[in-house]
């Protein structure tokens, strides 16, 4: 009996981090890479370069695969239908994936499920945006329905007077998505996985900390969250996965709204492993990457218990240090318990290039874990020990 061959469209860090899980289970992983220098290429033996927008390239890549899945949500839906017509096992399928590709479709789907949405509307022009803002109150969040990520394609419009400056966005794409700006206490994420047969599992709801629209830290599980809110958020994510026919891993990003409605509002969906689930690599019995592979192959799902009492994940972006490995001796000596994950990318300011995970034995460790993970990430990013108030000294880190 041969082991399955899994094809991943997209060669970013998510595909790269599926590789160790595939190797451990004996699966062959292939990647359709955007270029020969993208993140996954150095980690996957079979990584042909091809354009995910080219149906012929996708059909060629699909040969010999048991299942095709994704590192991102940008493959055109019509190509996915054509692949299925050609007999390719595509997971997740286009009917589910459209809810992660198009925020207007997603908002309508969440409404149809009667789950908590912020006030929203499609707006065709500046006048429509002003009408929405006057109705719901200013400021308003304006989003490009397709193509945005990590804060890109999102802008805050403070008033009707400011709305005139958005005309160029309507020239580029229309309609746009207008949302009432949510007053929230923190951001959360509910991560789940589902198989084609409908089996599903959830990880604990986590607290995510965003900086400039990019996930900076994750605390798992979310601390001091009311049990009923955590349960409702988990149930909402499982229901979305079931009702929309999602397969593989899905992240539901949430705003926590204490004392209002269900205690949360749904922000966005991602139908793939997600930055808010990177903590699972070292902090869960089954990582999101292994679980995604299990799910798309319709295998039994792994346990999602947390290892330890609390886990902290800290991203690091491109900074002053171009030679990341040169910082490893100091970074690894500073915190022997840290698990460092580097994405094999060239360094550019603001680019996600890696993350650090730390597992704690007590919930009282949260503050310490965050400081220690930040110190390791800072050393790698900047090539030196962090300085300033609260920074550990060289002796403490030695």
PEVEN-V444676 format. One record per residue. N is the residue number from 0. RES is the residue in three letters. PHI is phi as a letter, one per 30 degrees, with the letter a starting at -180 (NA if undefined). PSI is psi as a letter, one per 30 degrees, with the letter a starting at -180 (NA if undefined). BURIAL is I if it has 16 or more other C-alpha atoms within 10 Angstrom, else O. Layout:
n;res;phi;psi;burial
N;RES;PHI;PSI;BURIAL
N;RES;PHI;PSI;BURIAL
//
This chain:
n;res;phi;psi;burial
0;UNK;NA;k;O
1;UNK;d;l;O
2;UNK;d;l;O
3;UNK;d;l;I
4;UNK;c;k;I
5;UNK;c;k;I
6;UNK;c;k;I
7;UNK;c;k;I
8;UNK;d;j;I
9;UNK;j;k;I
10;UNK;c;h;I
11;UNK;d;a;I
12;UNK;d;f;I
13;UNK;d;e;I
14;UNK;d;e;I
15;UNK;e;e;I
16;UNK;d;f;I
17;UNK;d;f;I
18;UNK;d;e;I
19;UNK;d;e;I
20;UNK;d;e;I
21;UNK;d;e;I
22;UNK;d;e;O
23;UNK;d;e;O
24;UNK;d;f;O
25;UNK;i;g;O
26;UNK;d;l;I
27;UNK;c;k;I
28;UNK;c;k;I
29;UNK;b;k;I
30;UNK;b;k;I
31;UNK;c;j;I
32;UNK;c;k;I
33;UNK;d;f;I
34;UNK;a;l;O
35;UNK;d;g;O
36;UNK;c;g;O
37;UNK;d;l;I
38;UNK;e;e;I
39;UNK;d;f;I
40;UNK;e;e;I
41;UNK;d;f;O
42;UNK;c;f;I
43;UNK;b;k;I
44;UNK;d;e;O
45;UNK;c;j;O
46;UNK;b;i;I
47;UNK;d;k;I
48;UNK;d;k;I
49;UNK;a;l;I
50;UNK;c;j;I
51;UNK;d;f;I
52;UNK;d;f;O
53;UNK;c;j;O
54;UNK;d;e;I
55;UNK;d;e;O
56;UNK;d;e;O
57;UNK;d;e;I
58;UNK;d;e;O
59;UNK;d;e;O
60;UNK;d;e;I
61;UNK;d;f;I
62;UNK;d;k;O
63;UNK;i;g;O
64;UNK;d;k;I
65;UNK;d;f;I
66;UNK;a;k;I
67;UNK;c;k;I
68;UNK;b;a;I
69;UNK;b;k;I
70;UNK;c;f;I
71;UNK;a;l;I
72;UNK;c;g;I
73;UNK;c;g;I
74;UNK;d;k;I
75;UNK;e;k;I
76;UNK;e;e;I
77;UNK;d;e;O
78;UNK;d;e;I
79;UNK;d;e;I
80;UNK;d;e;I
81;UNK;d;e;O
82;UNK;d;e;I
83;UNK;d;e;O
84;UNK;e;e;O
85;UNK;d;g;O
86;UNK;j;g;O
87;UNK;d;k;I
88;UNK;d;j;I
89;UNK;c;k;I
90;UNK;b;k;I
91;UNK;d;l;I
92;UNK;d;l;I
93;UNK;d;e;I
94;UNK;d;e;O
95;UNK;d;e;I
96;UNK;d;f;I
97;UNK;e;f;I
98;UNK;d;f;I
99;UNK;c;f;I
100;UNK;d;e;I
101;UNK;b;j;I
102;UNK;d;f;I
103;UNK;d;e;I
104;UNK;d;e;O
105;UNK;d;e;I
106;UNK;e;e;I
107;UNK;d;e;O
108;UNK;d;e;I
109;UNK;d;e;I
110;UNK;d;e;O
111;UNK;d;f;O
112;UNK;d;f;O
113;UNK;h;h;O
114;UNK;c;l;I
115;UNK;d;j;I
116;UNK;c;l;I
117;UNK;d;l;I
118;UNK;d;k;O
119;UNK;a;l;I
120;UNK;a;k;I
121;UNK;d;k;I
122;UNK;b;k;I
123;UNK;c;f;I
124;UNK;a;a;I
125;UNK;d;e;I
126;UNK;d;e;O
127;UNK;d;e;I
128;UNK;d;e;I
129;UNK;d;e;I
130;UNK;d;e;O
131;UNK;d;e;I
132;UNK;d;e;I
133;UNK;d;e;O
134;UNK;d;e;O
135;UNK;c;f;O
136;UNK;j;k;O
137;UNK;c;l;I
138;UNK;d;l;I
139;UNK;b;k;I
140;UNK;c;k;I
141;UNK;c;k;I
142;UNK;b;k;I
143;UNK;d;k;I
144;UNK;d;f;I
145;UNK;b;k;I
146;UNK;j;f;O
147;UNK;d;k;O
148;UNK;a;l;O
149;UNK;h;h;O
150;UNK;i;f;O
151;UNK;d;k;O
152;UNK;i;g;O
153;UNK;b;k;I
154;UNK;b;k;O
155;UNK;c;k;I
156;UNK;c;j;I
157;UNK;d;f;O
158;UNK;a;l;O
159;UNK;d;e;I
160;UNK;d;e;O
161;UNK;d;f;O
162;UNK;d;f;I
163;UNK;e;f;O
164;UNK;d;f;O
165;UNK;c;g;O
166;UNK;e;e;O
167;UNK;d;e;O
168;UNK;d;e;I
169;UNK;d;f;O
170;UNK;d;e;O
171;UNK;d;e;O
172;UNK;a;k;O
173;UNK;a;k;O
174;UNK;d;l;I
175;UNK;c;l;I
176;UNK;c;k;I
177;UNK;c;k;I
178;UNK;b;k;I
179;UNK;d;k;I
180;UNK;d;k;I
181;UNK;d;k;I
182;UNK;d;j;O
183;UNK;b;l;O
184;UNK;d;e;O
185;UNK;a;l;O
186;UNK;c;k;I
187;UNK;b;l;I
188;UNK;b;k;I
189;UNK;c;j;I
190;UNK;c;k;I
191;UNK;b;l;I
192;UNK;b;k;I
193;UNK;b;k;I
194;UNK;c;l;I
195;UNK;e;f;I
196;UNK;d;f;O
197;UNK;j;g;O
198;UNK;d;k;O
199;UNK;b;l;I
200;UNK;b;l;I
201;UNK;b;k;I
202;UNK;d;l;I
203;UNK;d;k;I
204;UNK;d;k;I
205;UNK;c;l;I
206;UNK;c;k;I
207;UNK;c;k;I
208;UNK;c;j;I
209;UNK;c;k;O
210;UNK;b;j;O
211;UNK;h;h;O
212;UNK;i;g;O
213;UNK;c;k;I
214;UNK;d;k;I
215;UNK;c;e;I
216;UNK;b;l;I
217;UNK;b;k;I
218;UNK;c;j;I
219;UNK;b;k;I
220;UNK;d;l;I
221;UNK;d;k;I
222;UNK;d;k;O
223;UNK;h;h;O
224;UNK;c;k;I
225;UNK;e;k;O
226;UNK;e;e;O
227;UNK;d;e;O
228;UNK;d;e;I
229;UNK;d;e;I
230;UNK;d;e;O
231;UNK;d;e;O
232;UNK;d;e;I
233;UNK;d;e;I
234;UNK;d;e;O
235;UNK;d;e;I
236;UNK;d;e;I
237;UNK;d;e;I
238;UNK;d;e;I
239;UNK;e;e;I
240;UNK;e;e;I
241;UNK;d;e;I
242;UNK;d;e;O
243;UNK;c;f;I
244;UNK;i;h;I
245;UNK;d;k;I
246;UNK;b;k;I
247;UNK;i;a;I
248;UNK;d;k;I
249;UNK;b;k;I
250;UNK;c;k;I
251;UNK;c;j;I
252;UNK;d;k;I
253;UNK;b;l;I
254;UNK;c;k;I
255;UNK;d;k;I
256;UNK;b;i;I
257;UNK;e;k;I
258;UNK;i;g;O
259;UNK;b;k;O
260;UNK;h;b;O
261;UNK;d;f;I
262;UNK;j;g;I
263;UNK;a;l;I
264;UNK;b;k;I
265;UNK;d;k;I
266;UNK;c;d;I
267;UNK;b;l;I
268;UNK;c;k;I
269;UNK;b;k;I
270;UNK;c;i;I
271;UNK;l;l;I
272;UNK;e;l;I
273;UNK;b;l;I
274;UNK;e;e;I
275;UNK;d;f;I
276;UNK;c;g;I
277;UNK;d;f;I
278;UNK;e;f;I
279;UNK;d;f;I
280;UNK;e;e;I
281;UNK;c;f;I
282;UNK;c;g;I
283;UNK;b;l;I
284;UNK;e;e;O
285;UNK;b;k;I
286;UNK;d;l;I
287;UNK;d;f;I
288;UNK;d;e;I
289;UNK;d;e;I
290;UNK;d;e;I
291;UNK;d;e;I
292;UNK;d;e;I
293;UNK;e;e;I
294;UNK;d;e;I
295;UNK;d;f;I
296;UNK;d;g;I
297;UNK;i;h;I
298;UNK;c;l;O
299;UNK;e;k;O
300;UNK;d;l;I
301;UNK;d;l;I
302;UNK;d;k;O
303;UNK;c;g;I
304;UNK;d;k;O
305;UNK;d;k;I
306;UNK;d;j;I
307;UNK;i;a;O
308;UNK;c;f;I
309;UNK;a;k;I
310;UNK;b;k;I
311;UNK;b;k;I
312;UNK;c;k;I
313;UNK;b;j;I
314;UNK;d;l;I
315;UNK;b;k;I
316;UNK;c;l;I
317;UNK;e;k;I
318;UNK;b;b;I
319;UNK;d;f;O
320;UNK;d;j;I
321;UNK;d;f;I
322;UNK;c;i;O
323;UNK;d;e;I
324;UNK;d;f;O
325;UNK;d;f;O
326;UNK;d;f;I
327;UNK;d;e;I
328;UNK;e;e;O
329;UNK;d;e;I
330;UNK;d;e;I
331;UNK;d;e;I
332;UNK;d;e;O
333;UNK;d;e;I
334;UNK;b;i;I
335;UNK;d;f;O
336;UNK;d;f;O
337;UNK;d;k;I
338;UNK;c;j;I
339;UNK;c;k;I
340;UNK;b;j;I
341;UNK;c;k;I
342;UNK;c;g;I
343;UNK;i;g;I
344;UNK;c;l;I
345;UNK;d;l;O
346;UNK;d;k;I
347;UNK;b;k;O
348;UNK;e;k;O
349;UNK;i;f;O
350;UNK;d;k;O
351;UNK;d;k;I
352;UNK;b;f;I
353;UNK;l;l;I
354;UNK;a;l;I
355;UNK;b;k;I
356;UNK;c;k;I
357;UNK;b;k;I
358;UNK;c;k;I
359;UNK;c;k;I
360;UNK;d;f;O
361;UNK;b;k;O
362;UNK;d;f;O
363;UNK;d;f;O
364;UNK;d;f;O
365;UNK;e;e;I
366;UNK;e;e;O
367;UNK;d;e;O
368;UNK;d;e;I
369;UNK;d;e;I
370;UNK;d;e;I
371;UNK;d;e;I
372;UNK;d;e;I
373;UNK;d;e;I
374;UNK;d;e;I
375;UNK;d;e;I
376;UNK;d;e;I
377;UNK;d;e;I
378;UNK;d;e;I
379;UNK;d;e;I
380;UNK;d;e;I
381;UNK;c;f;I
382;UNK;i;g;I
383;UNK;a;l;I
384;UNK;d;k;I
385;UNK;d;k;I
386;UNK;b;l;O
387;UNK;j;l;O
388;UNK;e;k;O
389;UNK;i;f;O
390;UNK;d;k;O
391;UNK;d;k;I
392;UNK;d;l;O
393;UNK;e;e;O
394;UNK;d;e;O
395;UNK;d;e;O
396;UNK;d;f;I
397;UNK;d;NA;O
//
